[in-house]
Amino acid sequence: MLLGQSRPEWALVKIGAALFAFPAVAAVLYFVLAAAIFGVRGIAHPFSIIVEVFGLVEILWYLVFYVPYREYLQRPGYHPPPLDRDARRALILECLDAIPDYDTFQKRWALGAQSEDIRRENIKDWLLWALFDRKGPPGADDAELEEYVDVFETKLGREIRPGRGDAGMLRLDFDRVRMLHRSLLWYMIVGAADMLTLVGMAFLGFRFRRQARSTFFTTFPFRPQTLLAPASPAPELSYFYRPHRSTTSRPIVLIHGIGIGYAPYLPLLRLIPRDVGIIAIEILPVSCRITAPLPPTDVVANAIATIAAHHQAVDAFPHDLVLTVHSFGSLYAAALLHNPRMSPSVHSLVLMDPVSLLLHLPDVAYNFTRRPPKFANELQIWLAVASDSNVAHTLARRICWREMRLTREDLLPDGMAAADGAHRALRRTTALFGGRDNVTNPDAVASYVYSGRARHAEIDRDEWRVSPARWTGHGELELMYLDGLDHGQAFLSPRYLPLLAKVLNTYAEREGPEPKMAEIA
């Protein structure tokens, strides 16, 4: 749960981050004070020896592991197959039609530079990254890039000066991965939270399915369940599984967001009937631990499809399920909806705090990786999760916005077609998120979901604010705008947590009317 914006909360985040990131500094200070006050007797005391050994181990951890690992993670990242020119043109024109403010768009991708410093060559640099996955001179692609800059110039409503300005463009694949040190003490806390989560999930009826046992040695903190639990049918992913016993409900497939795994989701899972089957997929590279890099998007989507198909075949897991994705997990929604094995099974879709809608906007990339924190909630995102080594590497080197972007057309009947061209049956979708989400642009996303436009007026918020009361669960695409909430705050809110459970339980319930073909405002 994110904190607020008060100064005491800011101080709390700063102090906590310092203690957990650099406890060796505290150990050194203790050594100096003990020596100064008590002499040799003070530093030779058994308690002092424990503190000194702990500090030495932390110093060695920083020098021997973190420093070389930080450089190792700077390697080039994953790139999907390239697009042809027609596909690139269609993509960029579609994205340029869905921008709420063109001046803010260019300034944010230019890391806050002034307009006069953002010239045509700077924008070409960004386009080469966004569409071609490369840097360097435009070369043979210059004419194509000029066309796109001309289109953007028209949208912007003023001339973009020729040449190159002083602006530096945000290009995650090519920029240095920005991360901060995590102490052994921090990883001990993460490991303890992992064990408590395992116990909590077991109390809720979940069983753990592990990756290959060899991953025990490549994941830290070590996970004993990797040695003891039954194997996952897809070795790329581990997950929690609760068998489906209900005859009146659909099962749920859940994908978590960035954080420490499923610990924050336990209160929500408690509100789901115990006879409803759930597959809770783990994405370890964004769970604040040291592990192997995130597999390519299509590999993850195929692995999830394999897991679902396995339980459908072996455990009579129903073929109509509720796909529920939160935050980072929403980046897999498009791949799963277009996966020929998974898409036919997705009866309903719940997007909680989605970051995949309007992913071409700079907000998600900028707010996670470059935003100078001004408030405690922004500082918490940076220090607690975004600066974690594997999270930072995943965001910078393993994410391709083109294949992870989710469009409104993916969610509406006219855009839902299986890979073989067959038309999909009507699917219900709800997008729910906070009106003060500091990761995305919540107003632009709300407008896009509600009306198909990224631009909005102040009066539109009045419509969005009453969306929770108007929600029926029967529409093809519904918005639930949680006014006043930040990213992820609904999960631990006594007021809004039952609302999240209501959405999941309504979609899971087989009784009641089927989705209605309805016009979205």
FENZI-V388776 format. One record per residue. N is the residue number from 1. RES is the residue in three letters. SS is DSSP state (h for helix, s for strand, l for the rest). Layout:
N;RES;SS / N;RES;SS
This chain:
1;MET;l / 2;LEU;l / 3;LEU;l / 4;GLY;l / 5;GLN;l / 6;SER;l / 7;ARG;h / 8;PRO;h / 9;GLU;h / 10;TRP;h / 11;ALA;h / 12;LEU;h / 13;VAL;h / 14;LYS;h / 15;ILE;h / 16;GLY;h / 17;ALA;h / 18;ALA;h / 19;LEU;h / 20;PHE;h / 21;ALA;h / 22;PHE;l / 23;PRO;h / 24;ALA;h / 25;VAL;h / 26;ALA;h / 27;ALA;h / 28;VAL;h / 29;LEU;h / 30;TYR;h / 31;PHE;h / 32;VAL;h / 33;LEU;h / 34;ALA;h / 35;ALA;h / 36;ALA;h / 37;ILE;h / 38;PHE;h / 39;GLY;l / 40;VAL;h / 41;ARG;h / 42;GLY;h / 43;ILE;h / 44;ALA;l / 45;HIS;l / 46;PRO;h / 47;PHE;h / 48;SER;h / 49;ILE;h / 50;ILE;h / 51;VAL;h / 52;GLU;h / 53;VAL;h / 54;PHE;h / 55;GLY;h / 56;LEU;h / 57;VAL;h / 58;GLU;h / 59;ILE;h / 60;LEU;h / 61;TRP;h / 62;TYR;h / 63;LEU;h / 64;VAL;h / 65;PHE;h / 66;TYR;h / 67;VAL;h / 68;PRO;h / 69;TYR;h / 70;ARG;h / 71;GLU;h / 72;TYR;h / 73;LEU;l / 74;GLN;l / 75;ARG;l / 76;PRO;l / 77;GLY;l / 78;TYR;l / 79;HIS;l / 80;PRO;l / 81;PRO;l / 82;PRO;l / 83;LEU;l / 84;ASP;l / 85;ARG;h / 86;ASP;h / 87;ALA;h / 88;ARG;h / 89;ARG;h / 90;ALA;h / 91;LEU;h / 92;ILE;h / 93;LEU;h / 94;GLU;h / 95;CYS;h / 96;LEU;h / 97;ASP;l / 98;ALA;l / 99;ILE;l / 100;PRO;l / 101;ASP;l / 102;TYR;h / 103;ASP;h / 104;THR;h / 105;PHE;h / 106;GLN;h / 107;LYS;h / 108;ARG;h / 109;TRP;h / 110;ALA;l / 111;LEU;l / 112;GLY;l / 113;ALA;l / 114;GLN;l / 115;SER;h / 116;GLU;h / 117;ASP;h / 118;ILE;l / 119;ARG;l / 120;ARG;h / 121;GLU;h / 122;ASN;h / 123;ILE;h / 124;LYS;h / 125;ASP;h / 126;TRP;h / 127;LEU;h / 128;LEU;h / 129;TRP;h / 130;ALA;h / 131;LEU;h / 132;PHE;h / 133;ASP;l / 134;ARG;l / 135;LYS;l / 136;GLY;l / 137;PRO;l / 138;PRO;l / 139;GLY;h / 140;ALA;h / 141;ASP;h / 142;ASP;h / 143;ALA;h / 144;GLU;h / 145;LEU;h / 146;GLU;h / 147;GLU;h / 148;TYR;h / 149;VAL;h / 150;ASP;h / 151;VAL;h / 152;PHE;h / 153;GLU;h / 154;THR;h / 155;LYS;h / 156;LEU;h / 157;GLY;l / 158;ARG;l / 159;GLU;l / 160;ILE;l / 161;ARG;l / 162;PRO;l / 163;GLY;l / 164;ARG;l / 165;GLY;l / 166;ASP;l / 167;ALA;l / 168;GLY;l / 169;MET;l / 170;LEU;l / 171;ARG;l / 172;LEU;l / 173;ASP;l / 174;PHE;l / 175;ASP;l / 176;ARG;l / 177;VAL;l / 178;ARG;l / 179;MET;l / 180;LEU;l / 181;HIS;l / 182;ARG;l / 183;SER;l / 184;LEU;h / 185;LEU;h / 186;TRP;h / 187;TYR;h / 188;MET;h / 189;ILE;h / 190;VAL;h / 191;GLY;h / 192;ALA;h / 193;ALA;h / 194;ASP;h / 195;MET;h / 196;LEU;h / 197;THR;h / 198;LEU;h / 199;VAL;h / 200;GLY;h / 201;MET;h / 202;ALA;h / 203;PHE;h / 204;LEU;l / 205;GLY;l / 206;PHE;l / 207;ARG;s / 208;PHE;s / 209;ARG;s / 210;ARG;s / 211;GLN;l / 212;ALA;l / 213;ARG;h / 214;SER;h / 215;THR;h / 216;PHE;h / 217;PHE;h / 218;THR;l / 219;THR;l / 220;PHE;s / 221;PRO;l / 222;PHE;l / 223;ARG;l / 224;PRO;l / 225;GLN;h / 226;THR;h / 227;LEU;h / 228;LEU;h / 229;ALA;l / 230;PRO;s / 231;ALA;s / 232;SER;l / 233;PRO;l / 234;ALA;l / 235;PRO;l / 236;GLU;l / 237;LEU;l / 238;SER;l / 239;TYR;s / 240;PHE;s / 241;TYR;s / 242;ARG;s / 243;PRO;l / 244;HIS;l / 245;ARG;l / 246;SER;l / 247;THR;l / 248;THR;l / 249;SER;s / 250;ARG;l / 251;PRO;s / 252;ILE;s / 253;VAL;s / 254;LEU;s / 255;ILE;s / 256;HIS;l / 257;GLY;l / 258;ILE;l / 259;GLY;l / 260;ILE;l / 261;GLY;l / 262;TYR;l / 263;ALA;h / 264;PRO;h / 265;TYR;h / 266;LEU;h / 267;PRO;h / 268;LEU;h / 269;LEU;h / 270;ARG;h / 271;LEU;l / 272;ILE;l / 273;PRO;l / 274;ARG;l / 275;ASP;l / 276;VAL;l / 277;GLY;l / 278;ILE;s / 279;ILE;s / 280;ALA;s / 281;ILE;s / 282;GLU;l / 283;ILE;l / 284;LEU;h / 285;PRO;h / 286;VAL;h / 287;SER;l / 288;CYS;l / 289;ARG;l / 290;ILE;s / 291;THR;l / 292;ALA;l / 293;PRO;l / 294;LEU;l / 295;PRO;l / 296;PRO;l / 297;THR;h / 298;ASP;h / 299;VAL;h / 300;VAL;h / 301;ALA;h / 302;ASN;h / 303;ALA;h / 304;ILE;h / 305;ALA;h / 306;THR;h / 307;ILE;h / 308;ALA;h / 309;ALA;h / 310;HIS;h / 311;HIS;h / 312;GLN;h / 313;ALA;h / 314;VAL;h / 315;ASP;l / 316;ALA;l / 317;PHE;l / 318;PRO;l / 319;HIS;l / 320;ASP;l / 321;LEU;s / 322;VAL;s / 323;LEU;s / 324;THR;s / 325;VAL;s / 326;HIS;s / 327;SER;h / 328;PHE;h / 329;GLY;h / 330;SER;h / 331;LEU;h / 332;TYR;h / 333;ALA;h / 334;ALA;h / 335;ALA;h / 336;LEU;h / 337;LEU;h / 338;HIS;l / 339;ASN;l / 340;PRO;l / 341;ARG;l / 342;MET;l / 343;SER;h / 344;PRO;h / 345;SER;h / 346;VAL;s / 347;HIS;s / 348;SER;s / 349;LEU;s / 350;VAL;s / 351;LEU;s / 352;MET;s / 353;ASP;l / 354;PRO;l / 355;VAL;l / 356;SER;l / 357;LEU;s / 358;LEU;l / 359;LEU;l / 360;HIS;l / 361;LEU;l / 362;PRO;l / 363;ASP;h / 364;VAL;h / 365;ALA;h / 366;TYR;h / 367;ASN;h / 368;PHE;h / 369;THR;h / 370;ARG;l / 371;ARG;l / 372;PRO;l / 373;PRO;l / 374;LYS;l / 375;PHE;l / 376;ALA;h / 377;ASN;h / 378;GLU;h / 379;LEU;h / 380;GLN;h / 381;ILE;h / 382;TRP;h / 383;LEU;h / 384;ALA;h / 385;VAL;h / 386;ALA;h / 387;SER;l / 388;ASP;l / 389;SER;h / 390;ASN;h / 391;VAL;h / 392;ALA;h / 393;HIS;h / 394;THR;h / 395;LEU;h / 396;ALA;h / 397;ARG;h / 398;ARG;l / 399;ILE;l / 400;CYS;l / 401;TRP;h / 402;ARG;h / 403;GLU;h / 404;MET;h / 405;ARG;l / 406;LEU;s / 407;THR;l / 408;ARG;h / 409;GLU;h / 410;ASP;h / 411;LEU;h / 412;LEU;l / 413;PRO;h / 414;ASP;h / 415;GLY;h / 416;MET;l / 417;ALA;s / 418;ALA;l / 419;ALA;l / 420;ASP;l / 421;GLY;l / 422;ALA;l / 423;HIS;s / 424;ARG;l / 425;ALA;l / 426;LEU;l / 427;ARG;l / 428;ARG;s / 429;THR;s / 430;THR;s / 431;ALA;s / 432;LEU;s / 433;PHE;s / 434;GLY;s / 435;GLY;l / 436;ARG;l / 437;ASP;l / 438;ASN;l / 439;VAL;l / 440;THR;l / 441;ASN;l / 442;PRO;h / 443;ASP;h / 444;ALA;h / 445;VAL;h / 446;ALA;h / 447;SER;h / 448;TYR;h / 449;VAL;h / 450;TYR;h / 451;SER;h / 452;GLY;l / 453;ARG;l / 454;ALA;l / 455;ARG;l / 456;HIS;l / 457;ALA;l / 458;GLU;l / 459;ILE;l / 460;ASP;h / 461;ARG;h / 462;ASP;h / 463;GLU;h / 464;TRP;h / 465;ARG;h / 466;VAL;l / 467;SER;h / 468;PRO;h / 469;ALA;h / 470;ARG;h / 471;TRP;l / 472;THR;l / 473;GLY;l / 474;HIS;l / 475;GLY;l / 476;GLU;l / 477;LEU;s / 478;GLU;s / 479;LEU;s / 480;MET;s / 481;TYR;s / 482;LEU;s / 483;ASP;l / 484;GLY;l / 485;LEU;l / 486;ASP;l / 487;HIS;l / 488;GLY;l / 489;GLN;h / 490;ALA;h / 491;PHE;h / 492;LEU;h / 493;SER;l / 494;PRO;l / 495;ARG;l / 496;TYR;l / 497;LEU;h / 498;PRO;h / 499;LEU;h / 500;LEU;h / 501;ALA;h / 502;LYS;h / 503;VAL;h / 504;LEU;h / 505;ASN;h / 506;THR;h / 507;TYR;h / 508;ALA;h / 509;GLU;s / 510;ARG;l / 511;GLU;l / 512;GLY;l / 513;PRO;l / 514;GLU;l / 515;PRO;l / 516;LYS;l / 517;MET;l / 518;ALA;l / 519;GLU;l / 520;ILE;l / 521;ALA;l
